[in-house]
Amino acid sequence: MNRVCLVGRLTAKPELRYTGGNVPYTRFSLAVGRTFNNAQGERETDFINIVVWRRQAENVVNYLDKGSQVSIDGRIQTGSYTAGDGSKRYTTDVVADNVQFLDSKRSSEARNNTTPYDYQDAPAPTNDVDVANDPFADFGDNISIDDNFLE
């Protein structure tokens, strides 16, 4: 079985391209953090090549940007080609069958640009208590929570 499931962030804005038969596709690199630390105690990142085809490729290009977080479900595909200098080059890509948008760059930027709640802007507390409708109103009296109270 050849199945791959990845969660990571796009390293660059994807660009839409077309095959000779006018089929849309896009290629991008996905930064995926490893789940363990190296000998220096740091987490390393793998950069994995992703290929997305047809309508899903158009959606990726239209709605994602550098830094967008996605989940990829797909398969590994290997290939080879002859480079301009005559050497043979090998490729390994993940062909995405399903791309789920987890977090777009726009929403990340919006979240990062929001300021935390400013308590100075909060309305001043009021001491107006509707005693008739508030069973937990504080009358300033001590409350006994002694278990022997019921005896």
DATASUL-V187232 format. One record per residue. N is the residue number from 1. SS is DSSP state (a for helix, b for strand, c for the rest). PHI is phi in radians with two decimals (none if undefined). OMEGA is omega in whole degrees, 0 to 359 (999 if undefined). Layout:
N;SS;PHI;OMEGA  N;SS;PHI;OMEGA
This chain:
1;c;none;182  2;c;-2.07;180  3;c;-2.28;179  4;b;-2.32;174  5;b;-2.25;183  6;b;-2.29;170  7;b;-2.28;181  8;b;-2.90;182  9;b;-2.10;178  10;b;-1.17;181  11;c;-1.55;180  12;c;-2.75;176  13;c;-1.16;179  14;c;-1.24;179  15;c;-2.10;181  16;b;-1.45;177  17;b;-2.26;181  18;b;-2.31;174  19;c;-1.34;177  20;c;-1.06;178  21;c;-1.58;177  22;c;1.16;176  23;c;-1.66;181  24;b;-1.28;175  25;b;-2.70;174  26;b;-2.47;176  27;b;-2.17;175  28;b;-2.67;178  29;b;-1.82;180  30;b;-1.96;177  31;b;-1.51;182  32;b;-2.14;180  33;b;-1.30;176  34;b;-1.34;185  35;b;-1.62;181  36;b;-2.39;180  37;b;-1.64;176  38;c;-1.42;183  39;c;-1.09;179  40;c;-1.53;179  41;c;1.42;181  42;c;-1.87;175  43;b;-1.54;178  44;b;-1.74;182  45;b;-2.18;174  46;b;-1.77;178  47;b;-1.96;189  48;b;-1.97;180  49;b;-1.37;182  50;b;-2.11;174  51;b;-2.16;179  52;b;-2.19;185  53;b;-2.02;170  54;a;1.01;186  55;a;-1.06;179  56;a;-1.10;176  57;a;-1.12;178  58;a;-1.09;178  59;a;-1.13;179  60;a;-1.04;182  61;a;-1.15;183  62;a;-1.30;190  63;a;-2.04;182  64;c;-1.99;182  65;c;-2.50;175  66;c;-0.97;179  67;c;1.63;179  68;c;-1.14;179  69;b;-1.65;181  70;b;-2.40;171  71;b;-1.97;181  72;b;-2.01;172  73;b;-2.10;184  74;b;-2.91;183  75;b;-2.46;177  76;b;-1.46;177  77;b;-2.32;178  78;b;-1.86;179  79;b;-2.80;178  80;b;-2.63;177  81;b;-2.69;178  82;b;-1.73;181  83;c;-1.29;181  84;c;-1.05;180  85;c;-1.53;177  86;c;1.59;180  87;c;-1.42;178  88;b;-1.55;180  89;b;-2.01;180  90;b;-1.99;181  91;b;-2.19;171  92;b;-2.37;181  93;b;-2.26;168  94;b;-1.79;176  95;b;-1.57;185  96;b;-1.37;171  97;b;-1.56;181  98;b;-2.54;176  99;b;-2.09;177  100;b;-1.90;180  101;b;-1.42;180  102;b;-1.65;183  103;b;-2.83;178  104;c;-1.47;178  105;a;-1.09;181  106;a;-1.06;180  107;a;-1.25;176  108;a;-1.13;180  109;a;-1.12;180  110;a;-1.10;180  111;a;-1.16;181  112;a;-1.27;182  113;a;-1.58;179  114;c;-1.36;179  115;c;-1.61;177  116;c;-1.13;181  117;c;-1.00;181  118;c;-1.67;184  119;a;-1.16;179  120;a;-1.23;179  121;a;-1.54;182  122;c;-1.23;178  123;c;-1.15;180  124;c;-1.16;179  125;c;-1.17;178  126;c;-1.98;178  127;c;-1.74;179  128;c;-1.31;180  129;c;-2.08;175  130;c;-1.47;187  131;c;-1.06;183  132;c;-1.14;184  133;c;-1.93;182  134;c;-2.09;182  135;c;-1.21;182  136;c;-1.86;181  137;c;-1.08;181  138;c;-1.64;179  139;c;-1.70;180  140;c;1.47;179  141;c;-1.53;174  142;c;-1.29;179  143;c;-2.02;180  144;c;-1.56;174  145;c;-2.08;180  146;c;-1.26;179  147;a;-1.16;181  148;a;-1.42;182  149;a;-1.06;184  150;a;-1.41;183  151;c;-1.35;999
